[in-house]
Amino acid sequence: MKKLFFLTVLLLAASHARAQGCSQCRDSVAQTPAAVRAAYRQAIGMMAGGAVALFTGVFLVARRFR
């Protein structure tokens, strides 16, 4: 029951989180063409995907060899 409560609180808190963004990046990208802005958005997604994959891999290995 505690795990379900924690998971519910975690998911509800995540829905209210807003990305702050780097103000320097936002200001510098605002002056670029649309293609460059799209490339920045794609790169951010790729970096986030790599971080998620790494975290998931470490979690699975730690759980397997517990």
KOLZA-282939 format. One record per residue: residue number from 1; residue in one letter; chain; x, y, z of N, C-alpha, C in turn. Coordinates in steps of 0.02 Angstrom, whole numbers, plus 50000, padded with zeros to 5 digits. Each point is the difference from the previous one (the first is absolute). Layout:
BEGIN
+-----+--------+--------+-------+-------+-------+-------+-------+-------+-------+-------+-------+
| num | residu | chaine |   n.x |   n.y |   n.z |  ca.x |  ca.y |  ca.z |   c.x |   c.y |   c.z |
+-----+--------+--------+-------+-------+-------+-------+-------+-------+-------+-------+-------+
| NUM |      a |      A |     X |     Y |     Z |     X |     Y |     Z |     X |     Y |     Z |
...
+-----+--------+--------+-------+-------+-------+-------+-------+-------+-------+-------+-------+
END
This chain:
BEGIN
+-----+--------+--------+-------+-------+-------+-------+-------+-------+-------+-------+-------+
| num | residu | chaine |   n.x |   n.y |   n.z |  ca.x |  ca.y |  ca.z |   c.x |   c.y |   c.z |
+-----+--------+--------+-------+-------+-------+-------+-------+-------+-------+-------+-------+
|   1 |      m |      A | 50041 | 49940 | 50000 | 49959 | 50060 | 50000 | 50044 | 50063 | 50000 |
|   2 |      k |      A | 50056 | 49997 | 50037 | 50044 | 50058 | 50002 | 50031 | 50013 | 49932 |
|   3 |      k |      A | 50016 | 49947 | 49964 | 50029 | 50008 | 49933 | 49950 | 50032 | 49952 |
|   4 |      l |      A | 49938 | 49980 | 50004 | 49948 | 50029 | 49958 | 49990 | 50074 | 50016 |
|   5 |      f |      A | 50000 | 50017 | 50063 | 49993 | 50069 | 50021 | 50059 | 50042 | 49975 |
|   6 |      f |      A | 50060 | 49974 | 50009 | 50060 | 50036 | 49978 | 49999 | 50010 | 49925 |
|   7 |      l |      A | 49982 | 49949 | 49963 | 49997 | 50005 | 49927 | 49948 | 50051 | 49978 |
|   8 |      t |      A | 49943 | 50000 | 50032 | 49948 | 50049 | 49984 | 50023 | 50071 | 50013 |
|   9 |      v |      A | 50031 | 50011 | 50057 | 50025 | 50067 | 50017 | 50054 | 50021 | 49950 |
|  10 |      l |      A | 50044 | 49955 | 49983 | 50053 | 50014 | 49953 | 49972 | 50019 | 49931 |
|  11 |      l |      A | 49952 | 49964 | 49976 | 49971 | 50014 | 49935 | 49961 | 50066 | 50000 |
|  12 |      l |      A | 49965 | 50014 | 50054 | 49963 | 50063 | 50004 | 50047 | 50059 | 50005 |
|  13 |      a |      A | 50055 | 49992 | 50035 | 50048 | 50055 | 50007 | 50034 | 50013 | 49933 |
|  14 |      a |      A | 50013 | 49948 | 49961 | 50033 | 50008 | 49936 | 49957 | 50038 | 49950 |
|  15 |      s |      A | 49935 | 49994 | 50006 | 49956 | 50035 | 49952 | 50002 | 50075 | 50010 |
|  16 |      h |      A | 50019 | 50023 | 50060 | 50003 | 50071 | 50013 | 50070 | 50030 | 49989 |
|  17 |      a |      A | 50048 | 49957 | 49989 | 50069 | 50024 | 49990 | 50005 | 50035 | 49932 |
|  18 |      r |      A | 50036 | 50054 | 49999 | 50011 | 50037 | 49938 | 50075 | 50005 | 49989 |
|  19 |      a |      A | 50019 | 49991 | 49938 | 50071 | 50007 | 49983 | 50019 | 50073 | 50003 |
|  20 |      q |      A | 50052 | 50016 | 50037 | 50022 | 50069 | 50007 | 50038 | 50022 | 49938 |
|  21 |      g |      A | 50043 | 49957 | 49976 | 50040 | 50018 | 49941 | 50055 | 50048 | 50019 |
|  22 |      c |      A | 50051 | 49998 | 49961 | 50057 | 50045 | 50009 | 49985 | 50066 | 49965 |
|  23 |      s |      A | 50003 | 50055 | 50035 | 49982 | 50064 | 49970 | 50049 | 50019 | 49944 |
|  24 |      q |      A | 50063 | 49982 | 50007 | 50048 | 50014 | 49947 | 49982 | 49961 | 49937 |
|  25 |      c |      A | 49984 | 49937 | 50008 | 49981 | 49959 | 49942 | 49937 | 50027 | 49968 |
|  26 |      r |      A | 49951 | 50017 | 50041 | 49937 | 50026 | 49973 | 50012 | 50064 | 49961 |
|  27 |      d |      A | 50041 | 50045 | 50027 | 50013 | 50063 | 49966 | 50039 | 49990 | 49936 |
|  28 |      s |      A | 50049 | 49956 | 50001 | 50041 | 49990 | 49940 | 49962 | 49962 | 49946 |
|  29 |      v |      A | 49958 | 49953 | 50020 | 49962 | 49962 | 49950 | 49944 | 50042 | 49971 |
|  30 |      a |      A | 49974 | 50047 | 50037 | 49946 | 50042 | 49974 | 50021 | 50039 | 49939 |
|  31 |      q |      A | 50063 | 50013 | 49992 | 50025 | 50040 | 49943 | 50020 | 49957 | 49940 |
|  32 |      t |      A | 49987 | 49935 | 50003 | 50021 | 49955 | 49946 | 49941 | 49980 | 49957 |
|  33 |      p |      A | 50014 | 49973 | 49940 | 49946 | 49977 | 49957 | 49961 | 49942 | 50031 |
|  34 |      a |      A | 49942 | 49987 | 49972 | 49956 | 49947 | 50027 | 50033 | 49932 | 49997 |
|  35 |      a |      A | 50040 | 49987 | 49950 | 50033 | 49935 | 49994 | 50049 | 49988 | 50058 |
|  36 |      v |      A | 50034 | 50052 | 50021 | 50047 | 49994 | 50056 | 49962 | 49988 | 50065 |
|  37 |      r |      A | 49945 | 50034 | 50009 | 49959 | 49989 | 50060 | 49974 | 49928 | 50002 |
|  38 |      a |      A | 49980 | 49974 | 49943 | 49976 | 49931 | 49997 | 50056 | 49952 | 50016 |
|  39 |      a |      A | 50061 | 50015 | 49977 | 50057 | 49957 | 50014 | 50016 | 50001 | 50075 |
|  40 |      y |      A | 49994 | 50058 | 50032 | 50012 | 50003 | 50073 | 49948 | 49958 | 50037 |
|  41 |      r |      A | 49937 | 50004 | 49979 | 49948 | 49960 | 50034 | 50013 | 49926 | 49991 |
|  42 |      q |      A | 50022 | 49980 | 49940 | 50015 | 49930 | 49988 | 50060 | 49977 | 50041 |
|  43 |      a |      A | 50050 | 50042 | 50005 | 50060 | 49982 | 50040 | 49983 | 49993 | 50074 |
|  44 |      i |      A | 49956 | 50042 | 50025 | 49980 | 49995 | 50070 | 49965 | 49933 | 50012 |
|  45 |      g |      A | 49956 | 49981 | 49954 | 49966 | 49936 | 50006 | 50048 | 49941 | 49998 |
|  46 |      m |      A | 50050 | 50004 | 49957 | 50050 | 49946 | 49995 | 50040 | 49995 | 50064 |
|  47 |      m |      A | 50020 | 50057 | 50028 | 50038 | 49999 | 50063 | 49958 | 49972 | 50057 |
|  48 |      a |      A | 49937 | 50019 | 50002 | 49956 | 49973 | 50053 | 49991 | 49925 | 49992 |
|  49 |      g |      A | 49993 | 49977 | 49938 | 49993 | 49928 | 49987 | 50061 | 49961 | 50024 |
|  50 |      g |      A | 50059 | 50027 | 49988 | 50061 | 49967 | 50023 | 50004 | 49996 | 50075 |
|  51 |      a |      A | 49980 | 50054 | 50034 | 50000 | 50000 | 50073 | 49950 | 49950 | 50028 |
|  52 |      v |      A | 49942 | 49996 | 49969 | 49949 | 49952 | 50023 | 50025 | 49929 | 49989 |
|  53 |      a |      A | 50030 | 49987 | 49943 | 50026 | 49933 | 49986 | 50055 | 49980 | 50049 |
|  54 |      l |      A | 50044 | 50046 | 50016 | 50053 | 49986 | 50048 | 49972 | 49987 | 50069 |
|  55 |      f |      A | 49954 | 50041 | 50023 | 49968 | 49991 | 50065 | 49964 | 49933 | 50003 |
|  56 |      t |      A | 49963 | 49984 | 49948 | 49962 | 49937 | 49999 | 50048 | 49940 | 50001 |
|  57 |      g |      A | 50054 | 50004 | 49962 | 50048 | 49946 | 49999 | 50032 | 49988 | 50068 |
|  58 |      v |      A | 50020 | 50053 | 50033 | 50031 | 49994 | 50066 | 49949 | 49972 | 50050 |
|  59 |      f |      A | 49938 | 50023 | 49995 | 49948 | 49976 | 50045 | 49988 | 49925 | 49990 |
|  60 |      l |      A | 49996 | 49978 | 49937 | 49988 | 49930 | 49986 | 50058 | 49955 | 50023 |
|  61 |      v |      A | 50061 | 50023 | 49989 | 50058 | 49961 | 50022 | 50002 | 49997 | 50076 |
|  62 |      a |      A | 49987 | 50055 | 50034 | 50000 | 50001 | 50073 | 49945 | 49955 | 50027 |
|  63 |      r |      A | 49943 | 49999 | 49968 | 49945 | 49959 | 50023 | 50015 | 49926 | 49988 |
|  64 |      r |      A | 50031 | 49984 | 49944 | 50014 | 49930 | 49984 | 50051 | 49970 | 50048 |
|  65 |      f |      A | 50051 | 50039 | 50019 | 50053 | 49974 | 50042 | 49992 | 50019 | 50073 |
|  66 |      r |      A | 49940 | 50014 | 50020 | 49988 | 50019 | 50070 | 50013 | 49945 | 50045 |
+-----+--------+--------+-------+-------+-------+-------+-------+-------+-------+-------+-------+
END
